[in-house]
Amino acid sequence: MKKEINPDTSSLKLTTARKAILEILHHSKHPLSYEDIKNSLLMDKATFYRNIAKFEEEGLIDSFESSDKKRYFELRKSPHAHFICKVCQKIECMNLPCTFEMEAYTIENVIIKGKCPHCR
């Protein structure tokens, strides 16, 4: 059974475009760039990024830039690390808790770079 996305819509109107983006991010096991999902969307690039900006503003998604200079997006979860392979550029969510703290800093994202098992 397909799980529905149901963000708190009290401050966010759930349009067809927004629902499409959220559904794609919900079903992905790793962060996605615009290039990864553009063929699955019926909207232009400007509409995509306008909606992404609203999702970030509302705290629904997190994003980061990879070494390939693309921005990657995922639904907001508990803080976790991402592994980026320096050879194939594959991005994986690591099941490692981000439990360390730095005085006077807020940790939002941890990026680990290296070679994945396939490229090693």
C-alpha positions in Angstrom: 0.0 0.0 0.0 1.4 3.4 -1.0 1.9 5.7 2.0 0.5 9.2 1.4 2.5 12.4 2.1 0.5 14.6 4.5 2.5 17.6 5.6 0.9 20.1 8.0 -1.1 22.1 5.4 -2.2 24.8 7.8 0.5 27.1 6.4 1.3 25.3 3.1 -1.2 24.7 0.3 -0.6 21.3 -1.1 -0.8 21.9 -4.8 -0.4 19.2 -7.5 3.2 20.3 -8.1 4.1 20.2 -4.4 2.5 16.8 -3.9 4.4 15.4 -6.9 7.8 16.6 -5.5 7.0 15.3 -2.0 5.9 11.9 -3.3 9.1 11.5 -5.2 11.3 12.5 -2.2 9.2 10.3 0.1 9.8 7.2 -2.0 13.5 7.7 -2.5 16.1 6.0 -0.3 18.7 8.7 -0.9 18.8 12.4 -1.6 17.9 13.5 -5.1 18.9 16.4 -7.3 16.7 18.2 -9.8 18.4 16.4 -12.6 17.5 13.1 -10.9 13.8 13.7 -10.9 13.1 16.3 -13.6 11.8 13.6 -16.0 9.2 12.5 -13.4 7.8 16.0 -13.0 5.3 17.9 -15.1 6.8 21.3 -14.2 9.5 23.6 -15.3 12.8 24.2 -13.4 11.7 27.5 -11.9 8.5 26.0 -10.5 10.5 23.1 -9.0 12.9 25.4 -7.2 10.2 27.8 -6.0 8.5 24.9 -4.4 11.7 23.5 -2.9 12.4 26.9 -1.4 9.0 26.9 0.2 9.5 23.3 1.6 12.9 24.4 3.1 11.3 27.5 4.6 8.5 25.3 6.1 11.1 22.8 7.5 9.8 19.9 5.3 13.0 19.1 3.5 16.8 19.4 3.9 19.3 20.0 1.2 23.1 20.1 0.6 25.5 20.7 -2.2 27.7 17.8 -3.4 31.2 18.0 -4.9 29.5 17.7 -8.3 28.1 21.2 -7.6 24.5 19.9 -7.7 22.0 20.5 -4.8 20.4 17.4 -3.3 17.1 17.3 -1.5 15.4 14.9 0.9 12.5 14.9 3.3 13.6 16.1 6.8 14.4 13.2 9.0 16.5 13.0 12.2 20.0 14.4 11.6 22.2 11.9 9.9 25.3 11.7 7.8 25.7 11.3 4.0 28.5 9.4 2.3 29.5 10.8 -1.1 31.8 8.6 -3.3 34.6 10.7 -4.8 34.7 8.3 -7.8 31.1 7.6 -8.9 29.4 10.5 -7.0 26.8 8.1 -5.5 25.2 9.5 -2.3 24.1 7.3 0.5 22.3 8.1 3.7 24.3 6.7 6.6 22.6 5.0 9.4 24.9 6.7 11.9 23.4 8.9 14.5 24.8 12.5 14.5 25.2 12.8 18.2 28.2 15.0 18.5 27.9 18.6 19.5 30.1 21.7 19.1 29.7 24.5 21.5 27.9 27.5 20.0 27.2 25.6 16.7 24.1 23.9 15.4 24.9 20.8 13.3 22.4 20.3 10.5 24.3 18.0 8.1 27.4 15.8 8.1 29.1 14.9 4.8 31.6 12.1 4.6 33.6 11.7 1.4 35.6 8.7 0.2 35.3 5.7 -2.0 32.2 3.4 -1.9 32.7 -0.4 -1.7 32.1 -0.7 -5.5 34.8 1.9 -6.4 37.2 0.9 -3.8 
